[in-house]
Amino acid sequence: MTRTASAFSKEKKSAAAGEDLGAQLAASLPHPDAIVVFLSAQHDYPAVLRQLTARFPNSQILGCSSAGEFNTAHQGEGSASAFAISSPDMLFTAAFATGISRDPANAARQLLSGFRGFKENRYRYRSALVLNDALAGSADELVTMLNMETGGHYKFFGGGAGDDAAFVSTHVFHGDQAATDAAVALEILSTRPIGVGVRHGWAAATEPMRVTSSKGNIVESLEAVAAAEIFAHHAQQTGQPFDLASPLPFFLHNIAGMHQQEGFKLRVPLAIVNDGAVCFAAEIPQGAAISIMSATPESAMKAAHSAAQEAMRQLEGHKPGGALMFDCVATRLRLGSNFGQEVQLVQKTVGDVELAGCNTYGQVATLENQFAGFHNCTAVVCVFPE
């Protein structure tokens, strides 16, 4: 039987936060196989992690910095949350990779070198939680290479580390270490199915436009017009305020959606840079067709609810035993205090089980029959079987 525990701490002193998280987890699950930790950028990450590694020396411990944290009972910012799991039906292996910005393909191979899924034949179901330094870039390439190197035989889910929406420096955790330009993964081999659902609540508000010039996550022009001018025109057409000197409030409600056969892959615009180019949270290739997208608070909550429902469906009749959830910091900023309602809706959908997660800079999801890769403004829910 799978057992889980979640914890949430508002302690401002980092060592005290680590002690608080550890005490809460140990009260329900003294000897977890794995612990996933999410920490606000206000914390001294190693100070928190040292408390957890000392208390749980035999557990696989990993995680990331975040931009909003939550668990079954609490949701906030500037805080810490954690999720612990133990199961006789699962095998957990933590992996760590560096240099994701320089060589994402090699970083993917570093992560996979520690995986045991192709040697352990008794586990039918293969999944992995993936957390990456979002500001290092190359996230889409990293996830694509993970999927290619494993032949599509794994479900990958997770997200990009955050830093309280400062967009300065994001970290991933492995043991008691925090690193940039890096990624961590928790391989999860299971005899029972694990459910992963991914949904967004955005719809196209414009006709498709061709990306005529881009470099990585910088889009210079759409239909040979400066990208910022396209957004400014859309603001004028829809009666929305748009400040070129401070465009983020507009961007959070008007993101880009790349047209793909299976739906839209979302990208959040963050800033206007040289000569009217727009900087996005992840890569947009030249030649892609994109639309400006719109959403409502209701559609965002409905998307998270649908993601949770899809994850539950994939359990194939098994009862849920715990859940992890990731959603974009942009969603939290748009919803404000209403984001807690989204978490509660997911909790209600998965039932009376432990849930924890965080707001991320992008979300990881590679699933059969669902849009795959690295996303923005998307809800990802993973449900573990009891």
Secondary structure, 3 states (H helix, E strand, C coil): CCEEEEEEECCCCHHHHHHHHHHHHHHHCCCCCEEEEEEECCCCHHHHHHHHHHHCCCCEEEEEEECCEEECCCEECCCEEEEEEECCCEEEEEEEEECCCCCHHHHHHHHHHCCCCCCCCCCCEEEEEEEECHHHCCHHHHHHHHHHHCCCCCEEEEEECCCCCCCCCCCEEECCEEECCEEEEEEEEECCCCEEEEECCCEECCCCEEEEEEECCEEEEECCEEHHHHHHHHHHHHCCCCCCCCCHHHHCCCCEEEEECCEEEEECEEEECHHHCEEECCCCCCCCEEEEEECCHHHHHHHHHHHHHHHHHCCCCCCEEEEEEEEEHHHHHHHHHHHHHHHHHHHHHHCCCCEEEEEECCEEEECCCCCCEEECCCEEEEEEEC
